Amino acid sequence: MARLLLPILLFLYALPGIARDSTEVWLLVPNQKQQLRLAIAQYEGLQDSAWHTFPNNLLLRPGDTSRYTPRLRANLLLTGDLASADTTENAAHYTSQLASAVVRFQARHALKADSIVGPRTVAALNVSPQQRLRQLKHSLQRWEAFSRDLPQPYLIVNIPDYTLRLVDQNSVRLYLRTIVGKPNVPTHVNHTKLHTIVFNPYWHIPHSIASKEILPILKRSPGYLAKRDMELFKPTALGGWQKISPWSVDWKSVAPADFTYRIVQVTGPHNELGLMKFLFDTRVSQYLHDTKDRQLFALERRALSHGCIRLQNPEELALYLLQERSGLSDKRIEKVLASDKDEHYIRLKKPVPLIIVYLTAWADESSVIQFREDIYGYDKSEVVQLEQ
């Protein structure tokens, strides 16, 4: 671990800054509530408008001719992505002007902005103005619940946006892509403090994962644990745990409800937590962590975890926290990173506020309304009365 992590962080020391924000931070937009209210008024005005939907298998490229092109044009005129109607004589022709409007629509929905109307763009187009209105109202309500003066620096994770940002001195110092929980094991909203970094962590596999996902594999192949650098423990009469061989258990006779074992994945190339994890106060077993599967960050939809938040470049966050919040000297930091200890805890001298939110709509710094997929279905319910 030391041979891999230390050169990375020492390289980052030499950089003038580690901010790589690819977009603005809605939290820093001073008139966010006003912009959301304006958007709510706009979408309230669309409630009686004709809104067109599209088949899921539609594929439309610039230059194509399709009977769906006029419907696409009409929708984008309503949303404001298309400023004015095309002057083309052939209404079915997918013009360059319409393509630019599609790119704008895709960009503000965090879709690949390639002007191709495919499955993901169709899914966003098929969300009705009524649904968008609920998103806006829910987001305004959630905004009002936490948008107060926050002590800087702070970390903010927006679950549907799949991002973590570090804000300090009213600017973004760090921007990381995230992977969040699946809909059936969601990442929890939280307002807490990040207080500890764990380097080279062991993964104590949750019982639900061990009994539901790993047990079926063990029934077929007890050697699976060794291949994944996992160790098996059974409870002892004195309340402790004894390491045993997975070959000593008759797995075919073990039902998920009878699974009393503990599985721990040691450090190494197979470790699901990667090189580090970050702990914060929470009522559930969730934390930020590295991952061995960094190729997944290239995906648009990243609700893939069991609830924890995976970070694309966690070494950048670790560097900031060690430099700014640990109270350690640079020399001490280098010594910590060069340690050959299997698992090393660093308690921050100054914990950092961490806000985990669920916002599917907001205004960016250009007053453009951004939408994200309601991955957990939290926006489907009716909204209580908003503040006037």
N, C-alpha and C positions, 0 to 999 in steps of 0.2 A: 504493500500500500504506500509506504513512504517513498519508494523509488518512483512510483507513478504520480502521486499527488504533489509532492514537493516541487518538482520542476514546473508543473502547471501553475502553482500559486506564485512561485518566484518569478515566472514570466509575467504574470499579471501585475506583480509589484512594479514592474518597469513601465507599465502603460500609464498614459496621462489620466485616464479615467476609464471606468468600466460600464458607463451608461451606454446602452444600445437600444434605447426605446424606439421601436418602429412605428409608434403611434403616440398620440397625445394621451394625457390622463384626464379622464372626465371628472375626477375628484377635484382637479385644480381649476375647472371652469367655474368662474365666480358666480355666474347667473344660471347655474344648472337647473334650479327649480323653475325659474321663469321659462327657460327653453323647453323643459318637459311639459309645462302647462300650455305653452303655445302648440306643441306637438299634439297634446291631448285635444285641444280645440280643433286642430286640423283634422284629426282622425274622427272626431265626433261629426264633423261635416261630411265625412265620407260614408257614414253609416247607411245612407239611402242611395248611394251611387252603385252603378252596376259594376260588380267585381268579377273578373273572369278567372276561371281556373283552367289548369292544363293537365293533360295526361302525364302520368309518371314517366312514361317511356319517351317523352318528347326530346328530340335532339335538334337544335336549331343553331346554325352558324351564320355569320355575316355573309351576305350574298345569296342566301337561300330564299326560296319562295315558299310560303306556307300559309294556310288558312288561319293559323294561330298568330301570325304576325300582327294583324290589326288589334287583336285582343291584348297582346303584349304591349303594343304602343299605347292603348287606352289605359291599362293599369299603370304604366310608368308616367303617364301624364298626370294621373290622379295623385301619385306619390310625390311628384315633383322631380323625379329622376330624369324625366324628359321635359325640357323647358317649353318646347313648342312642338306642334305636330309637324311631321315630315312633309316636305313639299313634293315627294315622289308621286308620280302618276299611278304607279302600281302599289296599292296598299298592302299587298301580300309580300312585297319585297323587303328583306331584312337589310336595311340601309346602314351606312356607316354612322349616321346620326343616331339611329336607334341602338347600334352597337355601343356607342359611347354611353348612352343612358343605362344599358345593361351593365356595363363595367362599373358605373357609379353605384347602381343597385347592389351588385355583388360585393363591392368594396365595403359598403356600410352594413353588410350582413356577414362580414368576415369569410366570404367565399372567394375562391380563386377568380381573380378579376381578368378573365380571358375572353369575355363577350360571348362565350358558348353557353347556350341555354340547355343544360343537361339536368340530371336527377337532383342535384343539390340546389341548383338555382330554381328549378321547378318547385321543389318543396317549399322554398322561401316565398315564391310567388303565390303559392296556394294557401298561404296564411291570410285569412280574411282581415279586412279593416277592423272588424269587431274584436278579433283576437289580438291584433296589434294595439288596439285601444286598451285592452285589459293589461297588456304588457307595460304600456306607458304608465297606467295608473298604479299598478303594483310597484313599478320601479320608483315612482315618485314617493309612494308611501314608505318604501324601504329606505329611500334616500333620507326622508325626513326623520327616520328613526335613528340614524347614525351620523348624519352630516353635521357635525359640530366641530369646533376647533380641535384638531388632533395634535398632540405633541409630536414634533418631528425630531428625528426620522421615524417613519413607520412603514410597515409592509402591508400591502393590500392585495388580496387575491379576489378576483371576480370569477366565480365558478363557471358561469356559462361562457365567459370570454376566454377561458383557459390561459390566464395570465397571472403573473405575480409582478408587482412593481414596488420598488423601494423609493419612497419620496423623502427628500431632505431639502430644506431651504427652498421649498416651493418649486422644486424641479425633480424630474425623474432621474435618479442616480443609477438605477438598475432595472432591466426589463427581462423577464424570463418566461418562456412558455411553460405551461403546466399540463399535467394529466390529472384528471379528477375522478371521483368515484362514479361507478356505473349507477344508473337509475335505481337499481334494487339495493345498492349499498352506497348511498350518496355521501358526498363530502358535506360536513355540517357547517352551517353558518356559525360564526364565532367572533367575539371581540375579546382578545386575550393578549398575552405577551409571550414572545419567543425568548427562551431563557438558556437553552443548552444546545451545543453542537456535539454530536457523537461521531467520531471518525472510525472508520472500519467497523461498522456495527454488525452485531449478530442480529439475525431476524428470528424472533420468537413467533413462530407461525400461529396465527389465531386459530382457536379450536374449530371455528366454522369452516375455515379453509382446509384445515387438516382432515376433518371428518367428512366433508362433502366433496372435496376436490382431490386430495392426495390419497385418501383411503381406497377409492376405486382403482387407482394406479397400483397401489401396494398389493391389491388382490391379484393383479396380473403379474407384477414384477417387484418383489421386495428389494431388488437391487437398485431401484429408482433413487432411494435416499442417498446412497453412496455416490451415485453419478452427479447428484445435485449438491454435494457437500452438506448434506443434512444428517443430523444425529437424532436418534430416537431415545426417549426417556419414559420410564414407567414410574408411577407413584410408589413410595415405600410406606411401610407401616408407621414410620415416625413422621410422616408428613413431608418428606423430601422427595428427591427424584434420582433414579438410578439409570445410568446409560445402559442400553441393551442393544443386541443385534436385531435388526428387522427380520432376520431369518428365523428368529426364535419364536415368532408369533404366528399363529394360524389365522392369517388375515381373512380367509374366506368365511370364518365363523364370527368375525367382528362386524357388527352393524354400526352405522353412524351414531345411533343413540348410545351405544356401548363403548364409544371411543374414549378411553381414559388416558391416552398417551399424550406426550408433549413432543413436538418436533421443533428443532432449532437448526437454522441454517448458519453455518460458520462463515467467516469472511473468506472471500475468494472471488474468482471470475463469475461464478454462478449466483452470487448473492443478489437477491431481488432489491435490496436497499442500496446497492452500489457502494460508493466509498464513504458516504456520510448521511446522517439524518439530523433533523433539527426539531427539538422538542418545545412544545408550548403547553400551557395549561388548558386542559380540555376534559370534558366528562366522558368522552369516548376515546378509544385507542386509535387516534389519528395524529399524524405528524407530517412534516415535509421531508422528502428524501430524494436521493439520487436514484438512478435506475441503470440496469445493465442494458435495457432495451431503448436506447436513445433514438433509434430510427422511428419510433412511434410519434415523435414530436413533429414529424413532417405531415401527419394526418390533420385534416381540418377538424374532425370530430374526435375529441380526446377524453371522453367519459369512459375510461377503461380500467380504473383501479378498483380496489376494494374499499375505498373511502379516503385513503391517504392521498396527499398531494405530491406528485412526482415533479421534480424540477429539471429543466433541460440542461442548465449549466450551474449546478449547485456550488461549484468551487468559487464562483464569483461572489455569491452570497456569503460563503464561508470567509472569503478574504476580507470583505467589508466588515463583517461582524468581529473578526479577529483583530483587525486594525483599529476599529472605532469603538468597540463595545466590550472587549474582553479585559482591558486593563493590562494586557501583556505587552512587553517590549517586542520590537521586531526580532531581536535575537531569540527571545523566548518562544515566539511564534514559530520561527524556523526549527527550533529544537523540538517543539511539540509535533510539528508536521513530519519531522525526521524520525520520530519514535517508532520502534518496531513492535510496540504493544498491539495486541490484537484489537482491543476496543478501548478507545480513549475519549473520556468525557471532558468537555470544556464548558464550565458554567460561566455565562456572561456576567460581567460586573454590572453592566447596565442592560437589563432586558429591553427588547424592542417591541413596541406595540404592533400587534398583528390583527388585521381586520379581514375576515373572510366573509364576503358578501355574495348575494345572488341578485344581480341586476341584468335584465335582458334588454334594457333600453336605456339610452342616455344621449345627451348632446355632446358632440366633440367640440374642440376649441374653435372650429369654423361654424358652429351652430348646426351641424349636420347631424340628424338623428341616426344613431347606430342601433341596430337590432341584433340580438343573438338568439339562437334556438333555445326554447324553454325545455332544456334537457330533462328536468325533473318533474315537469308538469305543474310547477308551483303557481303559474300564472292563470290556470284554468278556472280558479274560483273567482267569485265576485269580490270586488274591492269594497272595503268599508269606506265610510264617508271620509274624504280627504279634507285636509285643512284648507281654509279659504284664504 
